[in-house]
Amino acid sequence: MPLALIYKALIAIFFIAFANPWAHASNGLLSVPALTGHVMDQTGTLNATDISALEAQLVALERSKGSQVVVLMVPTTAPEDIAAYANRVGNQWKIGRRDVGDGVLLVVAKNDRKMRIEVAKALEGAIPDIAAARIIDGEMKPRFRQNDYAGGLNAAVTQLSARIAGEALPAPDDESSRSAQDDSGFDWTDLAIFVFFGVMVGGPLARSMFGNALGGVLMGGGVGAVAFWVTSSLMVSTGAGLLALLYTWIFSGRSGPVIHGGGGGSSSGGSWGGGSSSGSGSGSDSGGFSSGGGGDFGGGGASGDW
């Protein structure tokens, strides 16, 4: 891990752990859910069979070409325009490989009756704006009007996959070359170093400023948030948050505080993952799916309605 990234992570830990809690109040925009699978339906529209079929298509594409395509269904993006929301989600999720940036995000706002194909810069040649618009108008819109959402998404994914398959992209990495990394391309050794030094410095300060109980919770939450920001992995961020929480408590020489209401450490680490239980189990077939660390969505793609 470059030293600059370690420094940025440590700065972020201090900001999260020691900033005024009210500084993180919502700005009114729809929150970005935690990325748990290639297909995430927050509307309950797709059944398990629909999700499995789409997931299988997208997993096959990623294995053959390395590119990541993610489908997200939400009730609404209000008060944000769907194009702005899709761009924000794509860049935060970092879909696509880190060194390639070959990601596509397909967003459907069901109650708004709008859809968006957001294309990362590396694939704008394979999926230009006009092609994305044709997929929306020719494949998705007619089927959506008949309430055939699964059919429309399936057809769109087929067209997107065909265009990506024809693009000259770097071959996917061998599994052996990724043995020391998780699916997001993040090195576990780097994570351990980052957590160790971050908590060693921040833990005592957090306890001295906020007390043992609250300081541990803030430290665990801060580390979990930064780990999620770096890796885009809910599993990694939760584990890092719990380790930081426990270390901060144990470092004080006590066995740990009693927190009424239950949930103590686990809630502090998991709450930073976006709270997206509404992924409808789409991550169950993904085997711990996470982004490739790419991103770089520059606004390419197209929007439509039905």
One Martini backbone bead per residue (centre of mass of N, CA, C, O) as a GRO file, in nm:
protein
  306
    1MET     BB    1   0.095   0.035   0.025
    2PRO     BB    2   0.089   0.347   0.000
    3LEU     BB    3   0.164   0.602   0.207
    4ALA     BB    4  -0.060   0.799   0.118
    5LEU     BB    5  -0.295   0.607   0.192
    6ILE     BB    6  -0.233   0.585   0.491
    7TYR     BB    7  -0.260   0.883   0.556
    8LYS     BB    8  -0.553   0.915   0.459
    9ALA     BB    9  -0.671   0.707   0.654
   10LEU     BB   10  -0.583   0.843   0.919
   11ILE     BB   11  -0.731   1.107   0.875
   12ALA     BB   12  -1.011   0.979   0.855
   13ILE     BB   13  -1.018   0.862   1.137
   14PHE     BB   14  -1.002   1.128   1.292
   15PHE     BB   15  -1.250   1.259   1.170
   16ILE     BB   16  -1.456   1.041   1.257
   17ALA     BB   17  -1.382   1.015   1.568
   18PHE     BB   18  -1.364   1.357   1.639
   19ALA     BB   19  -1.597   1.462   1.523
   20ASN     BB   20  -1.884   1.590   1.514
   21PRO     BB   21  -2.158   1.396   1.499
   22TRP     BB   22  -2.339   1.617   1.338
   23ALA     BB   23  -2.155   1.635   1.074
   24HIS     BB   24  -2.311   1.352   0.958
   25ALA     BB   25  -2.552   1.452   0.848
   26SER     BB   26  -2.788   1.448   0.637
   27ASN     BB   27  -2.838   1.592   0.298
   28GLY     BB   28  -3.109   1.434   0.170
   29LEU     BB   29  -2.990   1.202   0.032
   30LEU     BB   30  -2.961   0.910  -0.093
   31SER     BB   31  -2.829   0.639   0.013
   32VAL     BB   32  -2.562   0.423  -0.017
   33PRO     BB   33  -2.543   0.109  -0.052
   34ALA     BB   34  -2.427  -0.183   0.006
   35LEU     BB   35  -2.222  -0.400  -0.160
   36THR     BB   36  -2.351  -0.753  -0.230
   37GLY     BB   37  -2.404  -0.759  -0.554
   38HIS     BB   38  -2.500  -0.771  -0.886
   39VAL     BB   39  -2.794  -0.786  -0.746
   40MET     BB   40  -3.017  -0.512  -0.638
   41ASP     BB   41  -3.335  -0.526  -0.463
   42GLN     BB   42  -3.538  -0.264  -0.303
   43THR     BB   43  -3.853  -0.352  -0.413
   44GLY     BB   44  -3.940  -0.664  -0.457
   45THR     BB   45  -3.968  -0.756  -0.768
   46LEU     BB   46  -3.767  -0.978  -0.761
   47ASN     BB   47  -3.704  -1.296  -0.767
   48ALA     BB   48  -3.494  -1.552  -0.709
   49THR     BB   49  -3.476  -1.642  -1.005
   50ASP     BB   50  -3.410  -1.370  -1.132
   51ILE     BB   51  -3.150  -1.314  -0.971
   52SER     BB   52  -2.994  -1.571  -1.051
   53ALA     BB   53  -2.988  -1.521  -1.356
   54LEU     BB   54  -2.842  -1.250  -1.349
   55GLU     BB   55  -2.600  -1.334  -1.182
   56ALA     BB   56  -2.492  -1.544  -1.381
   57GLN     BB   57  -2.435  -1.350  -1.613
   58LEU     BB   58  -2.236  -1.157  -1.452
   59VAL     BB   59  -2.032  -1.367  -1.361
   60ALA     BB   60  -1.952  -1.465  -1.643
   61LEU     BB   61  -1.847  -1.193  -1.742
   62GLU     BB   62  -1.627  -1.150  -1.525
   63ARG     BB   63  -1.468  -1.414  -1.587
   64SER     BB   64  -1.414  -1.352  -1.900
   65LYS     BB   65  -1.346  -1.011  -1.881
   66GLY     BB   66  -1.365  -0.852  -1.575
   67SER     BB   67  -1.618  -0.711  -1.584
   68GLN     BB   68  -1.859  -0.493  -1.419
   69VAL     BB   69  -2.208  -0.557  -1.354
   70VAL     BB   70  -2.471  -0.361  -1.200
   71VAL     BB   71  -2.787  -0.405  -1.035
   72LEU     BB   72  -3.027  -0.138  -0.941
   73MET     BB   73  -3.315  -0.126  -0.727
   74VAL     BB   74  -3.532   0.151  -0.666
   75PRO     BB   75  -3.789   0.347  -0.585
   76THR     BB   76  -3.601   0.616  -0.550
   77THR     BB   77  -3.394   0.930  -0.604
   78ALA     BB   78  -3.512   1.124  -0.434
   79PRO     BB   79  -3.408   1.447  -0.511
   80GLU     BB   80  -3.248   1.300  -0.729
   81ASP     BB   81  -3.122   1.243  -1.012
   82ILE     BB   82  -3.050   0.952  -1.170
   83ALA     BB   83  -2.774   1.036  -1.287
   84ALA     BB   84  -2.648   1.138  -1.020
   85TYR     BB   85  -2.690   0.882  -0.856
   86ALA     BB   86  -2.539   0.680  -1.037
   87ASN     BB   87  -2.267   0.826  -1.022
   88ARG     BB   88  -2.234   0.809  -0.715
   89VAL     BB   89  -2.249   0.502  -0.687
   90GLY     BB   90  -2.024   0.417  -0.885
   91ASN     BB   91  -1.791   0.574  -0.738
   92GLN     BB   92  -1.830   0.437  -0.457
   93TRP     BB   93  -1.815   0.132  -0.551
   94LYS     BB   94  -1.605   0.074  -0.777
   95ILE     BB   95  -1.662  -0.040  -1.049
   96GLY     BB   96  -1.434  -0.241  -1.149
   97ARG     BB   97  -1.121  -0.241  -1.229
   98ARG     BB   98  -0.868  -0.065  -1.106
   99ASP     BB   99  -0.679  -0.058  -1.387
  100VAL     BB  100  -0.951  -0.015  -1.584
  101GLY     BB  101  -1.262   0.069  -1.533
  102ASP     BB  102  -1.491  -0.179  -1.608
  103GLY     BB  103  -1.796  -0.037  -1.559
  104VAL     BB  104  -2.155  -0.104  -1.484
  105LEU     BB  105  -2.464   0.077  -1.418
  106LEU     BB  106  -2.799  -0.036  -1.338
  107VAL     BB  107  -3.077   0.181  -1.293
  108VAL     BB  108  -3.393   0.150  -1.106
  109ALA     BB  109  -3.680   0.368  -1.068
  110LYS     BB  110  -3.983   0.261  -1.016
  111ASN     BB  111  -4.164   0.505  -0.915
  112ASP     BB  112  -4.035   0.700  -1.145
  113ARG     BB  113  -3.993   0.557  -1.419
  114LYS     BB  114  -3.668   0.502  -1.425
  115MET     BB  115  -3.355   0.481  -1.614
  116ARG     BB  116  -2.994   0.373  -1.596
  117ILE     BB  117  -2.683   0.387  -1.783
  118GLU     BB  118  -2.368   0.355  -1.633
  119VAL     BB  119  -2.045   0.448  -1.766
  120ALA     BB  120  -1.735   0.387  -1.772
  121LYS     BB  121  -1.469   0.513  -1.935
  122ALA     BB  122  -1.349   0.236  -2.051
  123LEU     BB  123  -1.661   0.177  -2.195
  124GLU     BB  124  -1.746   0.413  -2.397
  125GLY     BB  125  -1.673   0.265  -2.662
  126ALA     BB  126  -1.861   0.011  -2.628
  127ILE     BB  127  -2.079   0.223  -2.467
  128PRO     BB  128  -2.231   0.445  -2.593
  129ASP     BB  129  -2.485   0.656  -2.554
  130ILE     BB  130  -2.656   0.549  -2.796
  131ALA     BB  131  -2.651   0.251  -2.705
  132ALA     BB  132  -2.781   0.288  -2.429
  133ALA     BB  133  -3.046   0.409  -2.542
  134ARG     BB  134  -3.127   0.160  -2.713
  135ILE     BB  135  -3.153  -0.038  -2.481
  136ILE     BB  136  -3.373   0.112  -2.334
  137ASP     BB  137  -3.583   0.142  -2.576
  138GLY     BB  138  -3.566  -0.169  -2.692
  139GLU     BB  139  -3.556  -0.353  -2.409
  140MET     BB  140  -3.689  -0.211  -2.152
  141LYS     BB  141  -3.943  -0.040  -2.200
  142PRO     BB  142  -4.146  -0.252  -2.321
  143ARG     BB  143  -4.128  -0.446  -2.071
  144PHE     BB  144  -4.197  -0.249  -1.842
  145ARG     BB  145  -4.487  -0.183  -1.951
  146GLN     BB  146  -4.546  -0.509  -1.879
  147ASN     BB  147  -4.395  -0.580  -1.603
  148ASP     BB  148  -4.106  -0.694  -1.727
  149TYR     BB  149  -3.830  -0.668  -1.553
  150ALA     BB  150  -3.661  -0.920  -1.596
  151GLY     BB  151  -3.661  -0.909  -1.907
  152GLY     BB  152  -3.533  -0.627  -1.938
  153LEU     BB  153  -3.269  -0.688  -1.783
  154ASN     BB  154  -3.177  -0.931  -1.943
  155ALA     BB  155  -3.158  -0.787  -2.219
  156ALA     BB  156  -2.958  -0.568  -2.130
  157VAL     BB  157  -2.730  -0.754  -2.035
  158THR     BB  158  -2.688  -0.894  -2.306
  159GLN     BB  159  -2.603  -0.637  -2.461
  160LEU     BB  160  -2.371  -0.550  -2.280
  161SER     BB  161  -2.205  -0.812  -2.300
  162ALA     BB  162  -2.159  -0.801  -2.606
  163ARG     BB  163  -2.001  -0.534  -2.607
  164ILE     BB  164  -1.777  -0.616  -2.409
  165ALA     BB  165  -1.677  -0.870  -2.567
  166GLY     BB  166  -1.573  -0.671  -2.817
  167GLU     BB  167  -1.360  -0.566  -2.624
  168ALA     BB  168  -1.030  -0.460  -2.564
  169LEU     BB  169  -0.927  -0.629  -2.281
  170PRO     BB  170  -0.796  -0.725  -2.016
  171ALA     BB  171  -0.732  -0.996  -1.869
  172PRO     BB  172  -0.808  -1.179  -1.628
  173ASP     BB  173  -0.704  -1.268  -1.340
  174ASP     BB  174  -0.555  -1.488  -1.165
  175GLU     BB  175  -0.612  -1.643  -0.874
  176SER     BB  176  -0.311  -1.662  -0.782
  177SER     BB  177  -0.260  -1.340  -0.803
  178ARG     BB  178  -0.510  -1.309  -0.563
  179SER     BB  179  -0.446  -1.456  -0.285
  180ALA     BB  180  -0.370  -1.176  -0.114
  181GLN     BB  181  -0.663  -1.095  -0.205
  182ASP     BB  182  -0.949  -0.960  -0.251
  183ASP     BB  183  -1.204  -0.865  -0.467
  184SER     BB  184  -1.099  -0.549  -0.448
  185GLY     BB  185  -0.765  -0.560  -0.426
  186PHE     BB  186  -0.705  -0.597  -0.125
  187ASP     BB  187  -0.458  -0.611   0.110
  188TRP     BB  188  -0.432  -0.771   0.410
  189THR     BB  189  -0.164  -0.655   0.508
  190ASP     BB  190  -0.240  -0.360   0.475
  191LEU     BB  191  -0.480  -0.366   0.666
  192ALA     BB  192  -0.326  -0.445   0.923
  193ILE     BB  193  -0.142  -0.198   0.928
  194PHE     BB  194  -0.360   0.017   0.929
  195VAL     BB  195  -0.503  -0.070   1.190
  196PHE     BB  196  -0.269  -0.069   1.386
  197PHE     BB  197  -0.177   0.232   1.356
  198GLY     BB  198  -0.451   0.370   1.385
  199VAL     BB  199  -0.518   0.256   1.673
  200MET     BB  200  -0.261   0.329   1.828
  201VAL     BB  201  -0.318   0.637   1.792
  202GLY     BB  202  -0.643   0.672   1.829
  203GLY     BB  203  -0.732   0.519   2.085
  204PRO     BB  204  -0.624   0.694   2.324
  205LEU     BB  205  -0.769   0.954   2.230
  206ALA     BB  206  -1.058   0.849   2.241
  207ARG     BB  207  -1.059   0.778   2.546
  208SER     BB  208  -0.978   1.064   2.655
  209MET     BB  209  -1.230   1.216   2.518
  210PHE     BB  210  -1.484   0.976   2.555
  211GLY     BB  211  -1.399   0.726   2.669
  212ASN     BB  212  -1.406   0.391   2.663
  213ALA     BB  213  -1.676   0.330   2.528
  214LEU     BB  214  -1.708   0.558   2.311
  215GLY     BB  215  -1.423   0.540   2.195
  216GLY     BB  216  -1.450   0.251   2.084
  217VAL     BB  217  -1.690   0.301   1.898
  218LEU     BB  218  -1.561   0.527   1.726
  219MET     BB  219  -1.318   0.364   1.633
  220GLY     BB  220  -1.465   0.131   1.502
  221GLY     BB  221  -1.634   0.303   1.307
  222GLY     BB  222  -1.401   0.450   1.165
  223VAL     BB  223  -1.249   0.203   1.057
  224GLY     BB  224  -1.487   0.079   0.907
  225ALA     BB  225  -1.531   0.317   0.712
  226VAL     BB  226  -1.249   0.321   0.582
  227ALA     BB  227  -1.248   0.027   0.485
  228PHE     BB  228  -1.495   0.066   0.300
  229TRP     BB  229  -1.371   0.291   0.125
  230VAL     BB  230  -1.125   0.115   0.024
  231THR     BB  231  -1.285  -0.184  -0.039
  232SER     BB  232  -1.610  -0.220  -0.057
  233SER     BB  233  -1.634  -0.413   0.207
  234LEU     BB  234  -1.834  -0.531   0.451
  235MET     BB  235  -1.663  -0.755   0.580
  236VAL     BB  236  -1.400  -0.598   0.622
  237SER     BB  237  -1.515  -0.352   0.780
  238THR     BB  238  -1.635  -0.510   1.015
  239GLY     BB  239  -1.374  -0.646   1.111
  240ALA     BB  240  -1.209  -0.386   1.157
  241GLY     BB  241  -1.404  -0.256   1.361
  242LEU     BB  242  -1.393  -0.480   1.577
  243LEU     BB  243  -1.090  -0.473   1.629
  244ALA     BB  244  -1.078  -0.176   1.716
  245LEU     BB  245  -1.275  -0.195   1.948
  246LEU     BB  246  -1.132  -0.415   2.119
  247TYR     BB  247  -0.856  -0.281   2.140
  248THR     BB  248  -0.946  -0.022   2.284
  249TRP     BB  249  -1.054  -0.164   2.534
  250ILE     BB  250  -0.804  -0.343   2.613
  251PHE     BB  251  -0.588  -0.112   2.631
  252SER     BB  252  -0.710  -0.008   2.918
  253GLY     BB  253  -0.722  -0.282   3.108
  254ARG     BB  254  -1.006  -0.385   3.031
  255SER     BB  255  -1.276  -0.599   2.950
  256GLY     BB  256  -1.509  -0.405   2.919
  257PRO     BB  257  -1.795  -0.258   2.866
  258VAL     BB  258  -2.125  -0.183   2.954
  259ILE     BB  259  -2.395  -0.213   2.719
  260HIS     BB  260  -2.695  -0.117   2.678
  261GLY     BB  261  -2.912  -0.302   2.445
  262GLY     BB  262  -2.706  -0.431   2.292
  263GLY     BB  263  -2.458  -0.514   2.030
  264GLY     BB  264  -2.226  -0.327   2.061
  265GLY     BB  265  -1.981  -0.400   1.850
  266SER     BB  266  -2.149  -0.495   1.596
  267SER     BB  267  -2.295  -0.224   1.542
  268SER     BB  268  -2.050  -0.041   1.485
  269GLY     BB  269  -1.945  -0.189   1.231
  270GLY     BB  270  -2.213  -0.233   1.055
  271SER     BB  271  -2.330   0.065   1.022
  272TRP     BB  272  -2.115   0.146   0.789
  273GLY     BB  273  -2.237  -0.041   0.544
  274GLY     BB  274  -2.551   0.095   0.492
  275GLY     BB  275  -2.785  -0.106   0.572
  276SER     BB  276  -2.833  -0.339   0.329
  277SER     BB  277  -3.088  -0.562   0.363
  278SER     BB  278  -3.234  -0.494   0.074
  279GLY     BB  279  -3.079  -0.708  -0.122
  280SER     BB  280  -3.255  -0.981  -0.126
  281GLY     BB  281  -3.007  -1.193  -0.132
  282SER     BB  282  -2.808  -1.132  -0.373
  283GLY     BB  283  -2.536  -1.219  -0.211
  284SER     BB  284  -2.567  -1.536  -0.181
  285ASP     BB  285  -2.432  -1.593  -0.486
  286SER     BB  286  -2.148  -1.417  -0.464
  287GLY     BB  287  -1.929  -1.487  -0.248
  288GLY     BB  288  -1.847  -1.198  -0.144
  289PHE     BB  289  -1.905  -0.956  -0.302
  290SER     BB  290  -1.700  -0.707  -0.474
  291SER     BB  291  -1.530  -0.473  -0.585
  292GLY     BB  292  -1.248  -0.379  -0.799
  293GLY     BB  293  -1.169  -0.057  -0.759
  294GLY     BB  294  -1.250   0.147  -0.977
  295GLY     BB  295  -1.454   0.334  -1.157
  296ASP     BB  296  -1.471   0.625  -1.318
  297PHE     BB  297  -1.736   0.811  -1.357
  298GLY     BB  298  -1.818   1.063  -1.620
  299GLY     BB  299  -2.138   1.034  -1.743
  300GLY     BB  300  -2.177   0.797  -1.904
  301GLY     BB  301  -2.472   0.736  -2.099
  302ALA     BB  302  -2.827   0.668  -2.011
  303SER     BB  303  -3.168   0.776  -2.008
  304GLY     BB  304  -3.507   0.676  -1.896
  305ASP     BB  305  -3.850   0.579  -1.963
  306TRP     BB  306  -4.215   0.433  -1.917
   0.00000   0.00000   0.00000
